[in-house]
Amino acid sequence: MKKSHMEIEIKQQPQIISKIIDAYFFDNEKVIIDAPDDVDKIIMVASGSSYHCARCAAEIFGDVSNIEARAIYSSEFLLKKVIPNHALYIFISQSGETTDTLSALQKVKQLGMQTLCVTNVENSTMWKAADYRVNCLAGEEQSVASTKALTAQMLCLYLLAIKYAADKKSDISKQIKNLQVLPDVIQRSINLEGKIQTLAKFLYKYRDIVIAADGVSYALAKEACLKIKETSYINVMSHILGEFMHGHLAVLNNKKTILVYISSDELSYSAIKNLEKIKADYNPPICVIGTSTDRLNTSYNIDCNLDSDNYILKIFSNLVIIQILALKIAEKLGRDVDKPKGLRKIVTEN
Ligand code: M6R
């Protein structure tokens, strides 16, 4: 069977990750990237998968570089009457052409604030308009469902966070170790394909799938939903698990509902308590992605077996796992992942 662009692009990721590290991380010690110095606050604006990247990156900027950062959808940003001053505005876009993100960039430029774009398309309209530019070097992405470009964006923003941490003389030795092993982590996640396919065979029959997560992983739950919807047209819902307990869990009364929990950390005490309560009250099948657990009665448990406290490597690994999961569910349903009905690769006005 001919491989889809989506599958080919997912599998190119270890090489792309190495290429980005070689391009921006010099002599195994210094990030050199086109960005301003002395940044106190970062606001990231993006749509779709690029927004999910921004949400993860906001946590990473806070944790790695101690910089307050937040993510906002491009369309919502355009509705804002007041926007913060004295911030670096980062626009993330695979294509560099998405109308809402481009309009947001133009709005910020008119207000005279610093703009940086992270894009996969050099010389795109956003590239030309921004003050600073980072090429995410993923190579042309043909699949409508973004995979390699998203992982590449994540890495560029992680590198930027490392640059700001180093500028502040923070200890970046742990981050350097992460960069050294990242291509291998991505390859190991791809190697889980067989296990992920087994999970896909179990999931594809469900028409109601709840994907829950807490903290930084919530952006991954949103990304998993988007990827599965785009490629399989199944109605998948994403929830913050802690919030899911406040009424939303009533959907589990529908016995055809399955719950997938994504974690980029060890399972927290409250996550275990919530999942145990869900099991006791509704008894849905529960699948856990990203961490191994024997505390819960899970139907499936997929984990790349990374250091349990290294949430950044786990984010990258989980990203790849959910991409393969979406691909395999779509293949089981006989969908043409490269031509999802009614979708275009770039969302513009025309
Ligand atoms: O080119 P952009 O990153 O600006 O595109 C944003 C979204 O349209 C895009 O991520 C879309 O959601 C993808 N098809 C997701 O796979």
Residues whose N, C-alpha, C, O or C-beta is under 5 A from the ligand:
A	BS01	M6R	S47 G48 S49 S50 I92 S93 Q94 S95 G96 T98 V144 A145 S146 K345 V347
